[in-house]
Amino acid sequence: MTGGGAAGAKHQFEPAIDEAERALRAVAGGARGLELAESYRRVLSSWPVDSPYNRVPAEVLAARDTLRREGGASLVAAVHRFVLLASIPAAREALAAQAHLAPVLEWFDSAAAGMAAELAGTPDERLDFPLDPFVKDLAVVLRRLWPLGAVGVDPRVRLRRTWFTEDGARGLLQGAGVLLRLRGTAPLYEIHLYHRHLSEFSEQGWTACYRRIAQIMGAQPWIRGLFGKTWFWDPALERVSPHLAYLRRLPLAHGAILVRVRNGPHTYVNALQKSETRRRLHAAGKYEPQEYVLIWPRRPFLRWAAGA
Ligand SMILES: CC(C)(COP(=O)(O)OP(=O)(O)OC[C@H]1O[C@@H](n2cnc3c(N)ncnc32)[C@H](O)[C@@H]1OP(=O)(O)O)[C@@H](O)C(=O)NCCC(=O)NCCS
């Protein structure tokens, strides 16, 4: 999409929004569908701004449960489709009004176009909490997650102090060093992969994305740095998946810190899902997926970006 603000976005997305509205009316028996969607949007707007994109408030879950009781999974999905699409024009207008968020626009537009093209055909059961692709799409249209290419940014997150207690004395020492360098644990940007832009997952894509993040961070002097938590910062990747070693090398060469943390419920699935090699090495006892948090403090991050 090229410019045009909310009016342009409304015009571009009108057919998809109209289709979602028709489907919602059909499922909810007429105008009642729009009333339900409006009250659901009001509940969504009460989501605290400094809460992570995937920490769904109890009020939102309760509103979803009410929809489910009234019309089952098909009503929940119809409301979610409509809310996602109907939120796009105003979200785009709000993003475009903030000059420092200019790097987000291109990625927001491509995410929105993907939603408009795909949501009607997305099965009902995939359009609900806590499924991450749905939660991320919702976060994008609610402007809680800025899509920026290889990763999206959750802009106001607190670093979890308990991470530094999960690797014994080494973790505690690292924690002290990190707190000293960051001078606090919030706010930081937390980075997340976004399924609609996985084609940007390459050394070039990550580097370009970090530059976009730096451009925005430069305009927000209160941000202390960025962090991400995943299996692919693991030093073992140098050996098992050397084509992914760039992911650690670049930040570590420019002032980032790596902290070993406890594995989560998805660590093994995520690490083994796409790679026959990692699955084979794991089965042979030669690779155990391990989660790490990578923290890149503001000063060295912006210094890298200025010189990159
Ligand atoms: C993270 C992720 C996107 C990285 O994908 P990737 O850059 O393609 O790297 P992977 O090592 O996972 O690639 C999978 C396979 O494709 C191959 N591959 C990757 N890039 C390739 C390329 N440019 N050319 C040819 N083959 C390639 C790899 O060789 C690998 O197979 P192998 O390990 O058996 O050799 C992918 O692993 C993934 O989607 N994982 C599941 C979700 C996840 O982990 N999300 C993050 C949660 S924090």
The ligand as an SDF file (V2000), in Angstrom:
LIG
                    3D

 48 50  0  0  0  0  0  0  0  0999 V2000
   13.7460  -20.5090   13.3890 C   0  0  0  0  0  0  0  0  0  0  0  0
   13.6060  -20.9940   11.9520 C   0  0  0  0  0  0  0  0  0  0  0  0
   12.6730  -20.0390   11.1740 C   0  0  0  0  0  0  0  0  0  0  0  0
   14.9700  -21.0100   11.2860 C   0  0  0  0  0  0  0  0  0  0  0  0
   14.8210  -21.5190    9.9990 O   0  0  0  0  0  0  0  0  0  0  0  0
   16.0490  -21.6880    8.9930 P   0  0  0  0  0  0  0  0  0  0  0  0
   16.7780  -20.3840    8.8640 O   0  0  0  0  0  0  0  0  0  0  0  0
   15.5370  -22.2740    7.7610 O   0  0  0  0  0  0  0  0  0  0  0  0
   17.0690  -22.6400    9.7460 O   0  0  0  0  0  0  0  0  0  0  0  0
   16.8550  -24.1650   10.1390 P   0  0  0  0  0  0  0  0  0  0  0  0
   18.1990  -24.6870   10.5850 O   0  0  0  0  0  0  0  0  0  0  0  0
   15.7570  -24.3510   11.1020 O   0  0  0  0  0  0  0  0  0  0  0  0
   16.5110  -24.8120    8.7500 O   0  0  0  0  0  0  0  0  0  0  0  0
   15.7890  -26.0400    8.5830 C   0  0  0  0  0  0  0  0  0  0  0  0
   16.3900  -26.7930    7.4170 C   0  0  0  0  0  0  0  0  0  0  0  0
   16.4080  -26.0620    6.2130 O   0  0  0  0  0  0  0  0  0  0  0  0
   17.7490  -26.0340    5.6810 C   0  0  0  0  0  0  0  0  0  0  0  0
   18.0560  -24.7080    5.2070 N   0  0  0  0  0  0  0  0  0  0  0  0
   18.0180  -23.5550    5.9050 C   0  0  0  0  0  0  0  0  0  0  0  0
   18.3780  -22.5220    5.1330 N   0  0  0  0  0  0  0  0  0  0  0  0
   18.6720  -23.0640    3.9320 C   0  0  0  0  0  0  0  0  0  0  0  0
   19.1250  -22.5320    2.7170 C   0  0  0  0  0  0  0  0  0  0  0  0
   19.3250  -21.2000    2.5660 N   0  0  0  0  0  0  0  0  0  0  0  0
   19.3130  -23.3650    1.6860 N   0  0  0  0  0  0  0  0  0  0  0  0
   19.0930  -24.6810    1.8300 C   0  0  0  0  0  0  0  0  0  0  0  0
   18.6850  -25.2420    2.9430 N   0  0  0  0  0  0  0  0  0  0  0  0
   18.4690  -24.4470    3.9860 C   0  0  0  0  0  0  0  0  0  0  0  0
   18.6630  -26.3590    6.8140 C   0  0  0  0  0  0  0  0  0  0  0  0
   19.8040  -27.0230    6.3000 O   0  0  0  0  0  0  0  0  0  0  0  0
   17.8350  -27.1590    7.7550 C   0  0  0  0  0  0  0  0  0  0  0  0
   17.9400  -28.5410    7.5360 O   0  0  0  0  0  0  0  0  0  0  0  0
   19.0950  -29.3660    8.2500 P   0  0  0  0  0  0  0  0  0  0  0  0
   19.3560  -28.7500    9.5950 O   0  0  0  0  0  0  0  0  0  0  0  0
   18.5810  -30.7510    8.3460 O   0  0  0  0  0  0  0  0  0  0  0  0
   20.2780  -29.2320    7.3610 O   0  0  0  0  0  0  0  0  0  0  0  0
   13.0230  -22.4450   11.9020 C   0  0  0  0  0  0  0  0  0  0  0  0
   13.8940  -23.3300   12.5370 O   0  0  0  0  0  0  0  0  0  0  0  0
   11.6460  -22.5460   12.5330 C   0  0  0  0  0  0  0  0  0  0  0  0
   10.6580  -22.1230   11.9450 O   0  0  0  0  0  0  0  0  0  0  0  0
   11.5740  -23.1790   13.7240 N   0  0  0  0  0  0  0  0  0  0  0  0
   10.3260  -23.4410   14.4110 C   0  0  0  0  0  0  0  0  0  0  0  0
    9.7190  -22.2070   15.0610 C   0  0  0  0  0  0  0  0  0  0  0  0
   10.6670  -21.5120   16.0260 C   0  0  0  0  0  0  0  0  0  0  0  0
   11.6580  -22.0300   16.4570 O   0  0  0  0  0  0  0  0  0  0  0  0
   10.3360  -20.2790   16.3660 N   0  0  0  0  0  0  0  0  0  0  0  0
   11.1350  -19.4990   17.2860 C   0  0  0  0  0  0  0  0  0  0  0  0
   10.5450  -19.5960   18.6260 C   0  0  0  0  0  0  0  0  0  0  0  0
   11.4310  -18.5630   19.7550 S   0  0  0  0  0  0  0  0  0  0  0  0
  1  2  1  0
  2  3  1  0
  2  4  1  0
  2 36  1  0
  4  5  1  0
  5  6  1  0
  6  7  2  0
  6  8  1  0
  6  9  1  0
  9 10  1  0
 10 11  2  0
 10 12  1  0
 10 13  1  0
 13 14  1  0
 14 15  1  0
 15 16  1  0
 15 30  1  0
 16 17  1  0
 17 18  1  0
 17 28  1  0
 18 19  1  0
 18 27  1  0
 19 20  2  0
 20 21  1  0
 21 22  1  0
 21 27  2  0
 22 23  1  0
 22 24  2  0
 24 25  1  0
 25 26  2  0
 26 27  1  0
 28 29  1  0
 28 30  1  0
 30 31  1  0
 31 32  1  0
 32 33  2  0
 32 34  1  0
 32 35  1  0
 36 37  1  0
 36 38  1  0
 38 39  2  0
 38 40  1  0
 40 41  1  0
 41 42  1  0
 42 43  1  0
 43 44  2  0
 43 45  1  0
 45 46  1  0
 46 47  1  0
 47 48  1  0
M  END
$$$$
